[in-house]
Amino acid sequence: MQTNRLQEYRSRAKETQRQVAAAMGIKTIGGCKKELGYHPVTLEEAHRAALHFSEKLETHISIEDIFFDEEVSSPSTPRLM
């Protein structure tokens, strides 16, 4: 299930929406709308956010940590039909 923990990670890193948006390569208003879930986050933006928070919080933060409730299954994982 998809979720969005941008605000949670932004608070943990003690950063503003402007700082996180800049790290994601987008404008502040776009970052705000993505944080609130009004606009989808691209894979590139998600990757940039994960790298940014990993650096700021000095621990590994994955895209899944920020944007998914559970780990994304790999192609080798059997699917239930």
C-alpha positions as CSV (number, residue, x, y, z in Angstrom):
1,M,0.0,0.0,0.0
2,Q,1.3,3.4,-0.9
3,T,1.7,6.1,1.8
4,N,3.6,9.3,2.1
5,R,5.9,10.0,5.1
6,L,7.6,13.0,3.7
7,Q,6.3,15.2,6.5
8,E,7.4,12.7,9.2
9,Y,11.0,12.5,7.7
10,R,11.1,16.2,7.2
11,S,10.3,16.8,10.8
12,R,12.9,14.2,12.0
13,A,15.5,16.0,9.9
14,K,14.3,19.4,11.3
15,E,14.0,20.9,7.8
16,T,11.5,23.2,6.1
17,Q,9.4,22.2,3.1
18,R,11.6,24.5,1.0
19,Q,14.8,22.6,2.0
20,V,13.3,19.2,1.2
21,A,11.8,20.4,-2.1
22,A,15.2,21.8,-3.1
23,A,16.8,18.4,-2.3
24,M,14.1,16.7,-4.5
25,G,14.7,19.1,-7.3
26,I,11.3,20.7,-7.2
27,K,9.7,24.0,-6.3
28,T,8.4,24.6,-2.7
29,I,4.8,24.6,-3.7
30,G,5.2,21.3,-5.6
31,G,6.9,19.8,-2.5
32,C,4.0,20.9,-0.3
33,K,1.4,19.4,-2.6
34,K,3.4,16.1,-2.9
35,E,3.8,16.0,0.9
36,L,0.1,16.4,1.3
37,G,-0.6,13.8,-1.3
38,Y,-2.2,16.1,-3.9
39,H,0.4,15.2,-6.5
40,P,2.3,12.0,-7.1
41,V,6.0,11.7,-6.4
42,T,8.1,10.6,-9.3
43,L,10.7,7.8,-8.9
44,E,13.5,10.3,-9.4
45,E,12.0,12.6,-6.7
46,A,11.6,9.7,-4.3
47,H,15.1,8.6,-4.9
48,R,16.4,12.1,-4.2
49,A,14.4,12.3,-1.0
50,A,15.7,8.9,0.2
51,L,19.3,9.9,-0.4
52,H,18.7,13.3,1.2
53,F,17.2,11.9,4.4
54,S,19.8,9.1,4.6
55,E,22.5,11.8,4.6
56,K,20.7,14.2,7.0
57,L,19.7,11.4,9.5
58,E,22.9,9.5,9.1
59,T,21.2,6.2,8.5
60,H,19.9,4.3,5.5
61,I,16.4,5.5,4.4
62,S,14.9,3.7,1.5
63,I,12.2,4.8,-0.9
64,E,10.0,2.2,0.7
65,D,10.5,3.7,4.1
66,I,9.1,7.0,3.0
67,F,6.5,6.0,0.5
68,F,5.2,2.5,1.2
69,D,3.6,0.8,4.2
70,E,5.3,-2.5,3.4
71,E,8.3,-3.5,1.3
72,V,7.7,-3.6,-2.4
73,S,7.7,-7.2,-3.6
74,S,10.5,-8.2,-6.0
75,P,9.7,-9.9,-9.4
76,S,10.9,-13.2,-8.0
77,T,8.2,-13.2,-5.3
78,P,5.3,-15.4,-6.2
79,R,2.0,-13.6,-6.6
80,L,-1.3,-14.7,-5.2
81,M,-4.0,-15.0,-7.8
